[in-house]
Amino acid sequence: METKMALNYKSKSQKRSAVEKSMNTFLIIYLIILISEAIISTILKYTWQAEEKWDEPWYNQKTEHQRNSSKILRFISDFLAFLVLYNFIIPISLYVTVEMQKFLGSFFIGWDLDLYHEESDQKAQVNTSDLNEELGQVEYVFTDKTGTLTENEMQFRECSINGLKYQEINGKLVPEGPSPDSTEGEVPFLGSLSHLSNSAHLTATSLRTSPESETELIKEHDLFFKAVSLCHTVQISNVQTDGIGDGPWQPNLAPAQLEYYASSPDEKALVEAAARAGIIFVGISEETMEVKVLGRLERYKLLHILEFDSDRRRMSVIVQAPSGEKLLFAKGAESSILPKCIGGEIAKTRIHVDEFALKGLRTLCIAYRQFTAKEYEDVDRRLFEARTALQHREEKLADAFQYIEKDLILLGATAVEDRLQDKVRETIEALRMAGIKVWVLTGDKHETAVSVSLSCGHFHRTMNILELINQKSDSGCAEQLRQLARRITEDHVIQHGLVVDGTSLSLALREHEKLFMEVCRNCSAVLCCRMAPLQKAKVIRLIKISPEKPITLAVGDGANDVSMIQEAHVGIGIMGKEGRQAARNSDYAIARFKFLSKLLFVHGHFYYIRIATLVQYFFYKNVCFITPQFLYQFYCLFSQQTLYDSVYLTLYNICFTSLPVLIYSLVEQHIDPHVLQSKPTLYRDISKNGLLSIKAFLYWTVLGFSHAFIFFFGSYFLVGKDTSLLGNGQMFGNWTFGTLVFTVMVITVTVKMALETHFWTWINHLVTWGSIIFYFIFSLFYGGILWPFLGSQNMYFVFIQLLSSGSAWFAILLMVVTCLFIDVVKKVFDRQLHPTSTEKAQLAEAHSSVKCLDSVCCFPGETPCASVGRMLERVIGRCSPNHISRLWNASDPFYTNDRSILTLSPMDSSTC
């Protein structure tokens, strides 16, 4: 709980939602209204009192002190008095209710079983409740690739060793070209290193090699797999190595007897592949790395580890071989290894790496360097000085690493496969249909990233792919951007995709931000490859500060994604296989990328609708509350006489009108969750903060003023001059008049909330009608008993007297209907003339075979009367959820079994 609160505080201090900004804007407007009303009332008071008969009437004589007091001080005092009288127009309780709504509403995400991943036993987590409504306003999604779009379960597929390419087929490592059914004379399989020495055919028959070449090839393979087995940070749990590596390539033997643990799945896959090839890493003991080579145990003393970092994009180890040689083994991206190499099959390996990348495989290059005794002394001294430096240690270590990792001999490259997660393509397509632009930010090679983007649906085959890669200068980058901008303008293609690499992105962001943003805004999908973590955050910040100020969302699974997760408006962490740093630093955490669709289209949609209505309703009901108070001053010579009793003033926002809107903001579903998820285009209806726009705000405010005028003047005309509404001939007094206005107001604002409610549950009925009943019961007890602890009781017998008049009851009903009739007519005309996509979906849902009025308790095939009866049964609690069924297509593209807490009931797809 402490961690959650800390993260919540951090998010609130760094991220402000669009709803909060709108609330603050509306609050300023209402503060201006408050000050204006106070100034107008003060001026009119002194204007009225300019006449002597109103300045000091016979029944309200001034004291000597009042006559001699300063007019300026009296003006200020009266102004402050009017501020106090009208201050209830500022909805202070709104902020308390919003915080309660956000906190309580956040539990629905964790309770949603559709966001629960059974395989990993992970449910969705909410680290901050302050950004729930932002899930419904997302315009850009920035996602990592590895572990986010993919499973992060690496499988070794191919490798290149000294210019020769091998692939794993049916559990065997074979040179490129043969099929598993190769016959004698064709290229045989490469089982393990033990079989290399027995194989007479290592290449095509026409290219047979001499025994010397075969021996050299064995040494090259031996050194390659030793580099793979030694250059890593893998840990081992169960060392049972006897009998391993003595036979041919064994794809399932090593993992069964050795259990490796690694921070990176790539390392684990490569070490397991080396074990299957006959060179088995069996653990570290006292700074000694042990490997078993063809059944023979070899010990390498671990001298130094040059840790991986995102700038170098490689890691290295320095070991001492059993022969006493000092060796450096390095592995990393080809862009960081190949430029450091001075020997080996560099050209062939580069071609192989590109071929691997085109298949969507993740590639790493392997290289080594042998030190002389003098060279190692120099290396050891530099590392010692850098690691013991008291100042600028990181910079000195980086310089030392650059000095050491040079003059490398290339051994080859590896290629591992990381398969896509389930339903990634459908999720990305749904995001695109919802009007959300998806950017993939990855550190992978250009060809690998493009291949994965095509396979996951981020790029379409028919999409015009533009490229901004391999730019070396500012001028060249600017010219390429101008060409891309012209192509977008000239090409009559609906969708464009952009591919940009890290180097070109740095140049584009340096001096050509506007041009780069122009190109990006006109592209439906953007792929950024070879990205450093800080570059990901810079890209998101660039979009955030653009003139449109769009809401951004970042999704990642690893520590290298934390910077972009924290930079985006909403950060989503994937609870994957690279630790929990991303999940802990995010606003929300989910187990799979596919859950993003329901998180945005259902939860985000509902949260935004709920809180937007909550905010507008609070301002509306406070205008209804205070405007009659302002109008009343015109009839009491601006004497600052209150219209309502002080207890009513206090309890209006606390008891009488608070619960219906709070429950609405927690459980409202204006349309079924399945409809929202199957129709992503409905997400567009709530984009750009439309429900909290100035136009919508003015509508609610004008509605509040109009209702207030009806409350006040309707009651005023009812109790006009010489009109007796009581059976004993008595007239209505000041407190009776105020109580009548207050009663009409409480009923009207409560029924208004009922009109806004689409999703009725027993708790909605309880708090809505219960609030009205509670008001009547409270008023009867408050005004019907002389309470000894009250100094004065102006309301004694007032409410009972009011209810004894039949005309008052008729007037209450008439004014409530008049107020709400205007709103109902407007809603009907809007739905008929200018329906939104959501309203059309609601209409289609209403006309489907589900004919009940209640959106939860649905029974197909009922008559209208039966559905009304069924709703009444639910009101009194006799509706059994076990009988609930809805009609939806079994081909629901996302979830076929709705177990969401949002539906408040189980729904088996077999009944749909």
Steps between C-alpha positions, in 0.01 A plus 500: 500500500788739581656435160168564328452825690853613416452429132163671512656811650779496243255476212284780636797729538631434151191430289182704488206355314292690246200467732687675781600781266137539388382498861744777587385704200135457595582591858656827388188579295277432800727708720448787257123440517517504880695826512273653237185410694652639819600828329159537331319434826717748689455774240125443478474506878655848518302612197180391670602659829560831328138571587471594864195285567693189399826605659358517851142369519303553819525134592878477457658811650880531479720542804719806549807293420349386169415855399854619567685204347701534177302440182800321345520262793125442484525429125781250556312341789184462292700363207657236723160418647360434154805284420420287805134486401573384144815296564310171469507545122862379518474119517766428761353155559565424131868440567424261786248309288740483204774356718260242642380412152853453370615293796195274517467478121857377463410173672285399200813458288655258746171312536452459125563133424538577131825674594619197696768280342465143620834370376703748702235545772515878453211741530496864394650741751423866561795695638324835482129575498545858383510428128204265448314739272814556289460143375203630303691787338806330351603616152849351471623160618877448520596139547818303539535187290687230688297370791216740426382393156691173520510224760866562591553125479805462280563195284835450331442469127811580295861612528790608283846363588800633311292584195302172494130508586330226701143444604322273743271251330317230690729550796820483295742771396563476126676716242273715288326327213429134583168355597457256787484218244851557363663186361865394501702725275292802591565733789471301823378630831724673747417324822744616760868578509574133558348423161694769323814293515319196359323681223644475156261745344477840664413687187358410165648192337663707235680702766660222708767621737831358607554351848696813592203717405267274696720534808504877459122502464464300820714754681290786366177337612656412833608860560162638386298287740751555780449875454122444521542285813728746680379848398183537703359556848296179517453326834456124540288325758544121471840377387459153366735477206613140489429353166408828339675600185648159422248420230360677194292819496241449775231770491318393815775350716680806630192692618374189677816458709617860523273785598635838394383835631577822315390861505479485122320214321749540213788393722310200633411382148860534379653320799252216455584483129871480581423220748317307232804548275721332757647797689311519824523776754482325836536795739729746675696413813745741663531722193556199280267425211470131427403359162487142385634456146409162354489354850830658607480761777686826436543783748528864394593761757263796477721809511265783406143558385435800277129543569244566229367851465260658254763736358759234410236237415739220589654313792834330540683266737873458546600147600817302544495174305638173645803557277567834669384721209311819583191521276225757457167373372249762385145480374252768399312662216670487163516880494714494813714190429580513129662847505736374773610193302825482303482134405260216421237463230355848551335543159338154494382530858346841428303345212387213721392739775287693251344175378421398856343838567277477191354183653417693817775334706693678775869509423821529701857500378776309683866605498816449703841648565817340638717714726875484538634520855588867456161583348317332784700689760397823335135387482498391864654828612247711307204304635632526857549876473155552347319286756674660796457857377317724745384745236356446150516126547244420231676713239836343580355149482343579163836625370674189633245271337542677167878463525480129581230393254692558180705301248252212529494183290150420384384146574146515366144588583197342663131526414221425742126514449254676729143418402217750518258500790148382446259747332758774451388557140134532601587742780710727279230501234239588762717787624528629145121480453457698821701784350812428706837520330740221595875556510740210557825602670758223505872448527496226236661512160311675221417189300391305811275781615335541159440127470334484842296814427363336186423174679320669792289727278673822598594542134264381226624343178310768307643782711751736342812448714727807526852477640725742684805287572879512482514879500847634579459879486248770586473614141441150368240434767318826421497425128366149560225638724399751232486222243282290730267797559466549123433132444224501761341804334531367146420132559130424499538225756263482792757379751872558535745333737832647613815314602771699677814381674665639812782686324269673253257579780772679695576716198131567436436606858803723510394771253207367298232424759216678319574332168533161668171550687324601178608173339406294805155656538416402142602137559259242636777295660856581601778252575812622681782244507844494660363723774674572829273527809545876528416541131166328562420754770605789273267383224207485739582842639513637145145378438379623840614859442370517143231764436217245519609391852382140447465249784777240473526147636820295523518121535813313597622201696863561594720737693605667175135603448464681834605839360233498228236361738561787740511759221162409350173626646402141576757227559412132458740234625493147364565241769731292284825313537736796544426576863244737648670837460268609220192378688607673822573831327183500292153633573338170405643152455355222286625155408450512123482762227158375386349621830569855386186493285263440788694734727447787254176423318301383803657622822635821350172574325294440812734692730496805277121500452448462874738767621405747225134473598598519867686827451232664286223384732669647808529842344141472375349414837693774676370758252150370571577534871634855521327687216165514691697645791627773268151566358353516848719801581295708254197444722666562837681828418832316479499463876705178475206302634548133415228317312577158647544384855863456606456123546375468141796706382735257671331173404418576136837382362578260784182293534217597268672492159839330548431126481312472166781664303768305689336165423443611141870580467589151619263264317356689201515317167335706230558215256587134541873418539483249213374768264783734599758233440358365177460854360825688568375798296276594795819610673513798264180644652676588823829618353640851543333534840172573324271445798693760701525756223394859555192435287386212721587699812291796384206271427504357853545848650216654297286199590575561866410869477176423314398241758583743780279767344215248474548397866496856624240672286273196492493503878473879505192504278348220705527698824426837340320785666183425691511131413423257779601140439433367847172368625494733800539810283858572601752633249832336409788663683866557419619157618209320336580669170869404529409144595274471196782615271743262672260205471445553127875537453593177685244298304594655166878455524454143625262406218737672257769257613253217446444620141875485439518140628486220241614210716262438791594272786336457837750737655413773246136469592584500869708818500290690242156454645643455846656848488161658432332292769780582745450872434129477579554290813781722625297817443202354683713411803708818486198730480256288694682487834631775724861401541638623835861535377401753228506865606237600246283284281358698210388184322268373773182364340587671169544183293190334643303814425632505143404139434152559633423713194372318193597798285858468618512136395360590159748785465793274590397245238436767237835675550697173498334389176549844343871504584571154367271524197738747334794268548311194379383677184854608420633147546229358274567750221878453525466123474269528201680774308866471602558160660854403596644159421442399861135603485456302178653199671264548794207510260620186321539327834149605602355364173678168528332185628587607852179681590537569869526854629773407743847466349604221740195284567423407140260229388462450123159468349307692764209730434537864605269447796699201613826697478351778712389241753845349492656837573264546795603159626861612492409813694364286782791258472337194339701499176734202502830550317499129422228558239680778325588460134583744225514457128842565352689345215712204597767641270584779742849599386632558847329313781250217468436467870415816689594452862547869564393651829362783287210285385423395857402159367652198325424457133592180323554540129308179441180675604555791264 
